[in-house]
Amino acid sequence: MRLLHTSDWHLGRSFHREDLLGAQAGFVDFLVETVAQEQVDAVLVAGDVYDRALPSVDAVTLFDDALRRLAGTGAPVVLISGNHDSAGRLGFGSGLMDHAGIHLRTDPGAAHRRVLLPDGAGEVAVYALPYLEPDAVRGELGCHERSHAAVTAAAMRRVRTDLSSRPGARSVVLSHAFVTGGQPSESERDISVGGVASVPLATFDGVDYAALGHLHGPQRLSDTVRYSGSPLAYSFSEDHHRKAVLLVDLDDRPGRPPTVESLPTPVPRPLARLTGTLDDLLTGARWAGHTGHYLQITLTDPVRPREPMQRLRARFPHVLVLGFAPVGARSEAERSYAERVRGRTDQQIATDFVGHVRGEVEPAETTLLGEALEQVRRAEATV
């Protein structure tokens, strides 16, 4: 059986205020064409269809078009909600869509509700685990521990129980999670609970393929566990990514690793991060190949030049981010806010702010800040 694994479309998202809906529509065209050309038997979408819980009308229209056209290929689609999606809104009409071969799975308590895909070698049981916010789902899953690892393990126990009733069936799991060993970028939303976000890789032992979503870089964690990554870049930290969808050929016998091929997705405009003096960037021949890129530029001039963005855009029309790093050591105050917070969690940023305003932060206050942030995440998950 041939599967196509994709995730993290983030329909409606912009890139530093640049509208990406046209590029996302181009990806949908590519996806539909690939399903037909590669004779794909089923499409797996591992969450974050939308970029926010209340997507724009244009984003909803594009998603509707994507589902209609995919259904027209005859290939079933199995799709889960991610941490950016509103599970309730995304799952609307899922019962009716099942009859059209569009299997939307947004209910965390229905992880064991398999989608059976038959082929000449038997059947493939597909289990779709939507994003599991621990505090929102642990009661429903009968899980006492408050962590992503615990709720995902509980859902997988239900999967294995159901799978045990189907001897000889091959198995596929979709999950939207941060799995240990994955490499994040700057464009994923923090999903940590109590400072812990990761799910052990061993959680997915025993299935023939685990199609993961959440991390935006394509990644192989094992022979059977992979992230497809997002089809488009959503931060400059992804300038080295080779965006793709994954073509997964399951072996006819359960327990054997699949064959996986990476198919590059269309690149509407490449990204680059350039560093140098203003004069060098404006005249240097080595930068000539970047005139059509989206650019993040860091100027190293000892003294900040006048009107640098206007002058840079005369050569590089698509400069989106401009920073300054004068040659020589810089004090903390000279670094940009974006540089100071890069790589830090929401809780660390909030704690640092309180410490900056008022001095030392008590442990109880740090805990309180963490609980407040998690309340916000839970509220977003139930929107």
N, C-alpha and C positions, 0 to 999 in steps of 0.2 A: 504493500500500500504506500502510495506517495502522498505526503503531507506537505503543506506550506506553512511555515511558522513565522509569524510577524507579531509585533506588539508596539505599544507606546506611540500611537499615531499622534496624539495630542492635538486633535482637530480644533482649530480656532486659535492656536498659539501664535504669537508673533515672535520675531527675533530682533531684539533691541528696536522695537517699534516698526520693524519692517513686516508687512503683511505676508504671511506664508500660505494663505488659503489656496492661491493658485498653484504653488509648489505641492501642496498636499493633494490637490485635485490631480496633478500630474502623477503623483505616487499611486493614487487609486487607478488611474488609467494603466499604469505599469503593472499593478497587482492583477487586475482583471485579465490583461493580455497574457501575463505569465501563467495564471491558472489554466487558461485555454491552451497555450502553446506547450506547456510542460505536462499536460494531461494530469493535473493535480486531482487527487481523489477527495481531499478535504482541506479546508483552510482553518488554521488555529490562530486566534487573535488573543494574546495573553495580557489584555488589560490596558487601561489608560487610552481608551478610544478618544475621549475628549480631554481638553486641558483643564477644565474646571467643572464643578458640579452643575452650574447653570450655563450651559454652552450657548453661544450665539445662534441665531436662526440660520445663518450661513453655514455654520459648522454642522448643525443638525441636518440641513439639507444635503450637505456633502456625504454625511454618513448614510442617510437614506438612499442616496444614489449608489453608494458603494455596495450596500446590502442588496439592492435590487439587481445590480449588474452581476454581483457574485452569484446570487441565486440563479440568474440566467445562464451561468456556465454549467449548472447541474451539480457543482461540487458543494457538499454540505459545509457550513461554516459553524465552528464552535468558538464562542466568544465569552470572555469573562470581564467583569468590571475591575478597574484598578483603583489606586488610592486617589486619583484625580477625578474619577467618575462618581456621580451619584448613582448608587446601586439601584435605588427605587426607580429613578427616572430612566436609566439605561435599560432596566429590565421590563419596562412597560410593554405589554403585548407579547411577551416571550412565549406564552402558551400557544398563541395563534401562529407565531413565527415558526415554531417547531414543525408545523405541517408544511412549511415552505423550505425546510432544510436549513433554517437559520436558528441555531441553538444558543440562545442568550442565557448565561448562567451568572446570576448576581446574588443568589440566596446562599449564605454561608452554611446553612443547615442542610443543604441539598447536595453536598459534595459527592455523596455516594450515588447520586442520580446520573447514571452513566448515559452516554450517547453511544450507541452501537453502530459501528461502520463495517459492513460485511465486504469481503472480497473473496477471491478464489482460494485463498489459503485459510479461510475461516472468518473470524470476526475480530475487530479491534474495539476494545472498551475505552472510551475517552471520558476521563473524569476532569471536570472543570472546577477549580478552586478559585473563587473570586478573592480580591484583596480582603484579608482578615484583620480587622482592627481589633486587637486583643480585648480591650474593655467592652467593646460592642458585641462580640460574638462568643466569648468564653463560656457564658452561661448556656447558650444554645448548643455549644459543642461539648458541654459537660466537662469543662477544663477549669481547674482551680488555679493553676499557675498563670500569672499575668505577663505573658511574653509572646512575641511572634513565633518563636520556636515551639512553644507549648500548643498554641492553637493550630498551627500548621501540622504538627505531629498528630493532634487529635483528629483533624480532618483526614489525614492520610490513614489513620487506623480505620476509619469508616470506609475509605477506598479499598484497603486491603481486605476487609471483611467481605465487601461485595464482590471483589475480584476472586476471592477464594471459592465463590459459588459458580465460577465460570472457568473450569479447568481447560487449559490449552489456549485461552484467549490472550492475545497480545494487549498491552496496556499503554495508554498515554495519559499523562497528567498535565494540565495547564495550571500555572500558579503565578501570582503576582506578588513577589517578595524579594527581599534582599538576602540572597543566599551566600553563606560564608565562602570566601574566595573570589567573589565578584568585585570588579573594579568600578567604583562610581565615577561620575563626572559632576560638574557643577549645576546641571540642570534638573537633577532629580530632587523631589521634595523629601525632606527628612521624615522618616517614619518610625524613629526610635521611640521606645516606650521604656521609661526609667533608664535611659542611656543605652538600651540594648535594642538593636534592630535586626540582627542577622538570624537566619535559619540554617542549621547545620546541613551540609550537603547530603549526609547520610539519610536525611528525612525522606529523600526520594529514591532510596534503594529499592530494587525489586521491580521497578516499572521499566518498560522498554524504551520510553522516551519521556523526558520532562521538558515541556516548552515553557520557559520562564519569561516574565515581563517585569519591568520596573527599572532596571539599569539600561542606560541608553547606548552602551557600546556592545557590539556583538562579541560574545564570549563563550568559550568552551570550558565548562567546569569539570566535565568528565565525558566519557564516551556517550553517555545517555542523558546528560543534563546540560542545557545550553540556554543562553540569552540570545534572542535574535537582534536585540537593540532597536532603537528608534529608526524609522526610515529616513528622517531628516535630522540635521544637527540643530540643537536648541541652545547651545552655549559654545563659546570659543574654546572651552576645554575639550571639545570634541573635534578639534581641527585635524587630529590624527586618525579619527575613526574612519573605517571603510564601511559605510552604511549598506545594509543588505537585508534581504529576507533569506530564510533557510529552507532549502528543499530537502526533505527528510524521507528517505526510502526505508521503511521498516522491513526487517527480515521476515521471511514467511514463518519462521519458528520463533516462539517467545524465548526471551533470555539472551538473544544475540543482539549486539549493538547495531543501530541503524547506520546507513550511509548518509552523510550530510554534506550538501553542497551549498556554498554561499553564493547568492545571486545579487550582484550590486544593484542598488536602487538608483534612480536618476538623481544627479546632483544639480540643482537649479543654479547654484552659485557657490563655488568653493570658498572655504574659510582660510584665513591665515592670521598669524600674530607677528607683527614686525616691530623691531626695536632698532633705534638709531637716532642720529641727530636729524633735525629738520632738513638741513641742506643736503645731507647724504640721501635721505628718503626722496627728496624732490629731484635729485639729479643722478643718483646712482643707477648704473645700468642693471645691476643685479636685482633691482626691484621691478623691472619692466614687466615681468610675467605676472604681477599681482594686481594689475590695473582693473581687472574684472572681478576681483575677490571681494567678499565681505571682509573687512579688516578691523582688527584691534591693534592700534598703534601705541607704542610707548616711546616717548621722546626722551633722549638722554642729554639734551643741551644743558650746560651748567646754569644758564639763565633761561627762564621760560620765554619762548618766542612770542611775538605779537601775532594775533589772529592765526594760530596754527591750523585749526580745523579748516578754515576757508582756503588756506594755501594748499593743504594736503589734498583736499577734494578736487583741486584743479588737475591733479594727476591721478588720484585714486577716488573716483566718484562714490565709492561704497564704503568709506570709512564710517564705522558705526560707534566705535569706542576709542577714546583718546585718553591716554594717561601720561604721567610725567615721572621719570626716575633719573634725576640729575646725576651725572657721573660723580662717584665718591659716596661715602657713607651718608645715610639719611637717618634723621631722628624719627621716632614713631610719629611725631606730629606731622612730618612731611609726607608720610605715606597716605595714599588715598584711603577713603573709608572701605571701598571695595577690596583693596589689598589687605587691609587689616582684618576683615571678617572672612576672607576666602578660606574655605575648608573648615569653618567652625559651625557647630550646630546652633539651632535657634536658642537652645537653653544656654549655651556658652555665651552667645551674643547678649542675651538678656541679662545674664549674671554679670558680665563685664560692664554693661551699662550701669547697673545699680552700683557696682563697685566704684565706677568712675565718678558717679554723682555724689555718693554718700560715704565711700570708704569701704572697709572690709565687709564682706557679705557672710552672714551667719549660715551654717549648714541647713538650719530649718528654713531659711529664706530661699536657699537654692532648691530645696525640695518643693517648696511652695510654687516657685516659678515653673519647675518641671511639671507639677500637677496642673497648673493653669494652661500651659502649652498643650498638654495632653487632652484637656477638656476641649480646647479649640479643635484639635485633630478629630476627636470623637464627634463633635458637632458637625464638622465638615463631612465626616463619613456617613452621617445619617441624613444629610440634606436631600 
